[in-house]
């Protein structure tokens, strides 16, 4: 997803508070993230739970200095 896509899905925080159920359903059904904007700051993104867990696994590997993609995962490609 590039920066233009993030721009298209930026949502002011006041709208999120008023419409959290709608955005929850949008993310769950489409698996497309929603960027939550508070004033001009975009520091929070709502993503499906499976994606968040996957990203946390990648983060743990990076912090531990481990390769993100193992040789086993690249065999046969």
N, C-alpha and C positions, 0 to 999 in steps of 0.2 A: 504494500500500500504506500503510495507516494504522498508527498506533502499536500497535493491538490485534493486527494481523497480525504485527508484529515480535515482540510478546510471545509469540505462539503458536509462533514458529519460533526462539526463543532456545535455544541449546544450550551447556551448560557445556563449557569447553575440555577437561576430562578425557574427556568423551564423544567429542569430536571426535578426539582422539588415538587413542582405542580404535576408532573407527568411521569414520575418514576416507573409506574406500572407499564406505561406505553413503551418507554425505552427498554425496560427489562424484556418485554415481549419481542421488540424489534431485534435485540441482540440475540436472544434465544432462538428465534426463528430463522434469522438471516445469517447468523454468525459473523455479522459485520460489526466492528467496534463503534462505539459512540465516544467522541472526545467531549469531556465536560469542561466547559469554559466558565471561569469565574473572573469577571472583569476581562482583562486581556490574557490572563494566565490559563494555559492549557496543560495542567500537570496531572490530570486523571483521565484514564480511558476505561470505559466499561467494556469488558470482553467476556466471552463465554468461560465458564469455570474450567473446562478442559484445557482451553488455551492458556489461561493464567497458570495452571499447574505445569504445563509444558514449558512455558517461559521461565518459571521458577526453577525447573530442572536444568535448563540451559544456563541460567544465571549461576546456579550452584557449581556447574562444571567449569564455567569461566573463572569463578572466584577460586576454585581449587586448582586451576591451571591445567585442567584436563581438556582433551580435544572434544569439540562439540559433536563432530561426526567421527565415529570410530571406523577403523579399517573394515570391520565386519559389515557395517552399514553400507560401505561403498563397494564391496565385492559384488561383481556381476552387473555393475551399472556402467 
